[in-house]
Amino acid sequence: MRDVVVALIMFGWLPIALFKPYVGVLLWDWLSHMNPHKQAYGFARYFGFLNFVVVATLAGMLLDRGKKSLPAHPIVIAIALYFVWTCVTTIFAYDPAYSFNKFNHAFKVMLFAFVVMIVMQSPNRLKAYIWVLIVSMGYIAIKGGLFTLATGGLGRVQGAGGMMADNNQLAVAMAMTLPLSLYLYANPPHRLLKWPAAFLALTVILSVIGTQSRGGFAAMAAVFFMLALKTKRKFTLIAVMIPLVAGGIYFAPDSWKARIESSEKTTEDSSFRGRVVMWKFSSNLVADHPIEGGGYDVFYVQRARELFTPPGERARAPHSIYFEVLGEHGYVGLVLFLTMLFTGWYSGGTAAKQFRPYNETRWLADLCTACQLSLVGYAAGGLTVNIATFDYFYDLLIIIVLCKQIGDQLVAKGVTAYTKKNDDVEDATSEGSKKWSPAGPKWSPPRPAARTGSATSR
């Protein structure tokens, strides 16, 4: 039944994408994050829906006669340079045929990043993109959060498919979703959705706890740390977080506590030792190939494993976005990747500062700040998780570019300075703007009554 429902939704909307490419973008957004087809158990589970979405959306862009152009933004240049370099490293990879599968995935992710930046250049389309993203990730968060509550933390929340296939990847994704859920709480499309957004943020936190992932825990801690630095309500945040953390630690099961406390005994932890082995693998590889690295998925090529794995150790996944990029694309690729990450973070902060003073663009400032915090979660969680081609990362970069593009358009049309609602009410009434004094208003003699007659009538 699930297969039929997913297929009907997809093939029902695909024809519309031929005439309205933004529908194809939203379908891609939904499929790549919620992964509804991966929750089916028949033909839909392995059906290439995304390929049909790509074809329909690109065809729709060709049929659309409207003006189409990429925004002139440093992030666009950074993504383009990194993509070109990955093409070069794939050509010179240890095993180009083996590297092609991951290259194909990365190519689709970056290609659609450019498509989104071309198609979604309006406030309503950006809001729709954000809504689909938050609802998709929120569906996963609510499932994980309720499962954690139902099992008392004894059960482990596993991956949701796609780039969130295991608990570590899912935990980092949830940590990246927390700032966006807080953005939704601050900017709900309707006031009745404010508290559901708060519930979503709570389930995101519970989902991270339920994964029992140390990388996810570190990512969430980094997000909260940056949130504390940025928010003006530091005492409120601390007052909320202290009882939550204390209560969570007190009621957490022993298995969860043991998992988190094992981070302090990294030298005795086989999981951490396995990560160090693969980090040494990357270091050994770039010692011989410092410029181009070994190409996508070099960590699974048998010949490379024999050459670069430390003696007596077993090769595994890289378990770090930084060592993943270093081993696959060399020092040049790592520099370009870090340039993308830093440019996104810096551009988000710059755009937030630019658009916060105006009523019409303040929501864009909040959105850029949320993306900044999500990038911090990605950078921190990526220390121990190999998700360098995570489409969620590119989504954040896309959103920052679109915020800048749309914000500049709104400013050019004319904006008004931001004022708080209380200030507006006080300015609207003369009595509200007067200062209160203990003695009350000063006494003044009554004014004489105005004469109704004119001088000529006397």
Buried (B, 14 or more C-beta within 10 A) or exposed (E): EBBEEBBEBBEEBBEBBBEBBBBBBBBBBBBBBBBBBBBBEBEBBEBEBBEBBBBBBBBBBEEBEEEEEBBEBBBBBBBBBBBEBBEBBBEBBBBBEBBBEBBEBBBBBBEBBBBBBBBBBBBEBBBBBBBBBBBBBBBBBBBBBBBBEEEEBEBBBBBBBBBBBBBBBBBBBBBBBBBBBBBBBBBBEEEEBBEBBBBBBBBBBBBBBBBBBBBBBBBBBBBBEBBEEBEEEEEEBEEEEEEEEEEBEEEBBEEBEEBBEBBEEEEEBEBBEBBBBBBBBBBBBBEEBEBBBBBBBBBBBEEBBEBBBBEEBEBBBBBBBBBBBBBBBBBBBBBBBBBBBEBBBBBBBEBBEBBBEBEBBBBBBBBBBBBBBBBBBBBBBBBBBBBBBBBBBBBBBBBBBBBBBBBBEBBEEEBEEBEEEEEEEBEEEEEEEEEEEEEEEEEEEEEEEEEEEEEEEE
